[in-house]
Amino acid sequence: MNDPNERYKWQYQKAKETLHTLEKQKNEIDFKLKSNPICSELHKELRKINLDIKITKNELEYAESNIQDLEMK
C-alpha cells in the first residue's frame, strides 16, 4: 500500500466502519439510559463514545481531504 491515494482510501473506509460501530454503541447506551437515566457509568460511557465519534469524524474528513487533493493533482 505504497500509493498514498490507496492508503487514504483505506483509512477512509476503516474510519467509516469504525464510525458505524461507534454509532451502534451510542444507540445502545442511549437505549439503556432511557430505562436508567441517572446511571453515572452509562453517562461516562456516553461521553467517551461521543468523543470517539468526534475523533473518527475528523479522521474521515482528513482522509477525504487528502483523497480529493491527490485526485486534483
Backbone as a chain_set.jsonl record, in Angstrom:
{"seq": "MNDPNERYKWQYQKAKETLHTLEKQKNEIDFKLKSNPICSELHKELRKINLDIKITKNELEYAESNIQDLEMK", "coords": {"N": [[0.827, -1.172, 0.0], [1.747, 1.346, -0.953], [0.976, 3.459, -2.497], [-0.186, 6.649, -1.982], [-2.839, 7.538, -2.406], [-4.371, 5.183, -2.367], [-3.841, 4.396, 0.239], [-5.076, 6.458, 1.731], [-7.701, 6.06, 0.923], [-8.158, 3.559, 2.03], [-7.867, 4.217, 4.754], [-10.032, 5.951, 4.988], [-12.179, 4.2, 4.521], [-11.886, 2.42, 6.699], [-12.311, 4.201, 8.803], [-14.976, 4.861, 8.339], [-16.198, 2.399, 8.881], [-15.537, 2.151, 11.577], [-16.889, 4.367, 12.61], [-19.526, 3.602, 12.144], [-19.735, 1.408, 13.902], [-19.287, 2.715, 16.353], [-21.504, 4.412, 16.442], [-23.558, 2.546, 16.648], [-22.96, 1.537, 19.202], [-23.391, 3.858, 20.68], [-26.135, 4.212, 20.308], [-27.074, 1.963, 21.687], [-26.299, 2.614, 24.307], [-27.809, 4.949, 24.671], [-30.355, 3.805, 24.606], [-30.26, 2.203, 26.928], [-30.015, 4.225, 28.789], [-32.541, 5.32, 28.772], [-34.056, 3.648, 30.362], [-32.668, 3.821, 32.696], [-31.931, 6.609, 33.679], [-30.2, 7.945, 35.434], [-27.815, 6.699, 35.75], [-24.507, 6.824, 36.378], [-22.32, 5.508, 35.269], [-23.163, 4.808, 32.712], [-23.466, 7.348, 31.62], [-20.835, 8.152, 31.638], [-19.714, 6.328, 29.814], [-21.12, 7.168, 27.56], [-20.101, 9.772, 27.162], [-17.463, 9.107, 26.491], [-17.85, 7.602, 24.134], [-19.035, 9.58, 22.516], [-16.872, 11.338, 22.26], [-15.057, 9.666, 20.916], [-16.488, 9.372, 18.538], [-16.389, 11.985, 17.521], [-13.616, 12.204, 17.067], [-13.255, 10.191, 15.148], [-14.846, 11.19, 13.07], [-13.32, 13.416, 12.418], [-11.053, 12.108, 11.445], [-12.177, 10.934, 9.189], [-12.79, 13.238, 7.663], [-10.197, 14.214, 7.272], [-8.956, 12.149, 5.762], [-10.654, 12.15, 3.534], [-10.218, 14.724, 2.546], [-7.504, 14.545, 1.835], [-7.66, 12.589, -0.152], [-9.155, 13.951, -2.089], [-7.37, 16.03, -2.644], [-5.206, 14.609, -3.765], [-6.441, 13.553, -6.021], [-6.886, 15.795, -7.501], [-4.435, 16.498, -8.418]], "CA": [[0.0, 0.0, 0.0], [2.651, 2.486, -1.042], [0.283, 4.553, -3.17], [-0.871, 7.471, -0.966], [-4.275, 7.585, -2.657], [-4.94, 3.928, -1.863], [-3.723, 4.418, 1.7], [-6.122, 7.336, 2.257], [-8.988, 5.398, 0.689], [-8.247, 2.505, 3.033], [-8.117, 4.893, 6.027], [-11.403, 6.461, 4.931], [-13.083, 3.057, 4.67], [-11.783, 1.937, 8.071], [-12.948, 5.201, 9.663], [-16.427, 4.705, 8.165], [-16.583, 1.196, 9.613], [-15.421, 2.478, 12.997], [-17.978, 5.285, 12.93], [-20.751, 2.799, 12.187], [-19.687, 0.648, 15.143], [-19.446, 3.651, 17.467], [-22.885, 4.881, 16.465], [-24.355, 1.445, 17.198], [-22.719, 1.528, 20.647], [-24.057, 5.037, 21.238], [-27.572, 3.918, 20.334], [-27.304, 1.012, 22.769], [-26.19, 3.358, 25.564], [-28.998, 5.805, 24.742], [-31.484, 2.939, 24.951], [-30.12, 1.847, 28.346], [-30.251, 5.435, 29.592], [-33.981, 5.559, 28.872], [-34.579, 2.89, 31.497], [-31.898, 4.164, 33.892], [-31.359, 7.898, 33.278], [-29.249, 8.546, 36.374], [-26.65, 5.822, 35.873], [-23.285, 7.582, 36.078], [-21.441, 4.705, 34.417], [-23.657, 4.946, 31.337], [-23.131, 8.701, 31.167], [-19.386, 8.152, 31.39], [-19.525, 5.618, 28.545], [-21.666, 8.009, 26.502], [-19.128, 10.834, 26.901], [-16.321, 8.502, 25.798], [-18.295, 7.265, 22.777], [-19.201, 10.834, 21.773], [-15.531, 11.82, 21.933], [-14.536, 8.779, 19.87], [-17.2, 9.695, 17.3], [-15.804, 13.233, 17.008], [-12.274, 11.898, 16.563], [-13.413, 9.403, 13.927], [-15.329, 12.1, 12.024], [-12.157, 14.205, 11.996], [-10.229, 11.228, 10.617], [-12.872, 10.833, 7.903], [-12.574, 14.493, 6.94], [-8.787, 14.291, 6.896], [-8.713, 11.21, 4.67], [-11.407, 12.624, 2.373], [-9.499, 15.904, 2.035], [-6.292, 14.071, 1.182], [-8.062, 11.896, -1.38], [-9.523, 14.983, -3.057], [-6.133, 16.73, -3.038], [-4.44, 13.744, -4.654], [-7.156, 13.382, -7.281], [-6.782, 17.049, -8.251], [-3.074, 16.605, -8.975]], "C": [[0.882, 1.25, 0.0], [2.002, 3.689, -1.703], [-0.503, 5.36, -2.129], [-2.382, 7.508, -1.158], [-4.961, 6.328, -2.122], [-4.913, 3.881, -0.335], [-4.83, 5.273, 2.311], [-7.514, 6.743, 2.035], [-9.217, 4.289, 1.71], [-8.555, 3.114, 4.407], [-9.552, 5.405, 6.091], [-12.396, 5.322, 5.174], [-13.066, 2.527, 6.103], [-12.46, 2.909, 9.041], [-14.468, 5.119, 9.549], [-16.94, 3.494, 8.941], [-16.569, 1.462, 11.12], [-16.565, 3.38, 13.432], [-19.301, 4.526, 13.045], [-20.83, 2.012, 13.506], [-19.925, 1.551, 16.351], [-20.885, 4.159, 17.564], [-23.83, 3.802, 16.978], [-24.198, 1.389, 18.719], [-23.43, 2.699, 21.32], [-25.562, 4.801, 21.337], [-27.928, 2.945, 21.45], [-27.264, 1.718, 24.125], [-27.401, 4.265, 25.736], [-30.231, 5.0, 25.152], [-31.439, 2.557, 26.436], [-30.399, 3.045, 29.247], [-31.735, 5.77, 29.712], [-34.578, 4.83, 30.065], [-33.864, 3.225, 32.803], [-31.183, 5.5, 33.662], [-30.327, 8.497, 34.241], [-27.987, 7.698, 36.568], [-25.382, 6.56, 35.434], [-22.344, 6.824, 35.154], [-21.865, 4.816, 32.943], [-23.34, 6.335, 30.78], [-21.644, 8.826, 30.844], [-19.084, 7.473, 30.051], [-20.004, 6.471, 27.369], [-20.703, 9.153, 26.153], [-17.939, 10.292, 26.119], [-16.678, 8.189, 24.341], [-18.444, 8.526, 21.934], [-17.852, 11.421, 21.38], [-14.908, 10.974, 20.82], [-15.2, 9.061, 18.519], [-16.633, 10.971, 16.694], [-14.429, 12.991, 16.392], [-12.364, 11.161, 15.232], [-13.926, 10.269, 12.779], [-14.198, 12.988, 11.517], [-11.236, 13.376, 11.106], [-10.85, 11.055, 9.231], [-12.633, 12.08, 7.057], [-11.139, 14.601, 6.429], [-8.492, 13.388, 5.701], [-9.416, 11.676, 3.396], [-10.715, 13.825, 1.726], [-8.238, 15.483, 1.279], [-6.586, 13.354, -0.131], [-8.392, 12.923, -2.466], [-8.286, 15.734, -3.552], [-5.321, 15.902, -4.029], [-5.116, 13.557, -6.006], [-7.085, 14.639, -8.134], [-5.416, 17.195, -8.914], [-2.952, 15.896, -10.288]], "O": [[0.754, 2.106, 0.875], [2.434, 4.822, -1.489], [-1.387, 4.817, -1.466], [-3.13, 7.508, -0.18], [-6.017, 6.412, -1.495], [-5.846, 3.389, 0.299], [-5.455, 4.871, 3.293], [-8.402, 6.909, 2.87], [-10.333, 4.102, 2.195], [-9.398, 2.598, 5.141], [-10.209, 5.302, 7.128], [-13.342, 5.473, 5.947], [-14.119, 2.22, 6.661], [-13.109, 2.481, 9.995], [-15.174, 5.286, 10.543], [-17.99, 3.558, 9.581], [-17.476, 1.048, 11.842], [-17.144, 3.182, 14.5], [-20.097, 4.788, 13.947], [-21.883, 1.966, 14.143], [-20.673, 1.196, 17.262], [-21.415, 4.316, 18.665], [-24.8, 4.109, 17.67], [-25.179, 1.214, 19.441], [-24.001, 2.549, 22.4], [-26.185, 5.153, 22.338], [-28.969, 3.088, 22.09], [-28.097, 1.45, 24.991], [-27.963, 4.345, 26.828], [-31.047, 5.462, 25.95], [-32.464, 2.586, 27.117], [-30.952, 2.897, 30.337], [-32.139, 6.439, 30.663], [-35.5, 5.333, 30.708], [-34.38, 2.951, 33.886], [-29.967, 5.526, 33.471], [-29.65, 9.463, 33.889], [-27.187, 7.969, 37.464], [-25.215, 6.876, 34.256], [-21.645, 7.432, 34.343], [-21.023, 4.906, 32.05], [-22.988, 6.475, 29.609], [-21.252, 9.514, 29.902], [-18.296, 7.982, 29.253], [-19.373, 6.493, 26.312], [-20.514, 9.465, 24.977], [-17.459, 10.939, 25.188], [-15.903, 8.478, 23.429], [-18.034, 8.55, 20.773], [-17.706, 11.948, 20.277], [-14.303, 11.511, 19.892], [-14.546, 8.996, 17.478], [-16.418, 11.038, 15.484], [-14.119, 13.514, 15.321], [-11.63, 11.475, 14.295], [-13.492, 10.105, 11.639], [-14.123, 13.28, 10.324], [-10.699, 13.886, 10.123], [-10.143, 11.031, 8.224], [-12.31, 11.982, 5.873], [-10.901, 15.025, 5.298], [-7.852, 13.813, 4.739], [-8.845, 11.607, 2.308], [-10.639, 13.921, 0.501], [-7.947, 16.011, 0.206], [-5.845, 13.497, -1.104], [-7.967, 12.786, -3.613], [-8.172, 16.037, -4.739], [-4.808, 16.431, -5.016], [-4.439, 13.418, -7.025], [-7.209, 14.566, -9.357], [-5.273, 17.948, -9.877], [-1.877, 15.89, -10.889]]}, "num_chains": 1, "name": "protein.A"}
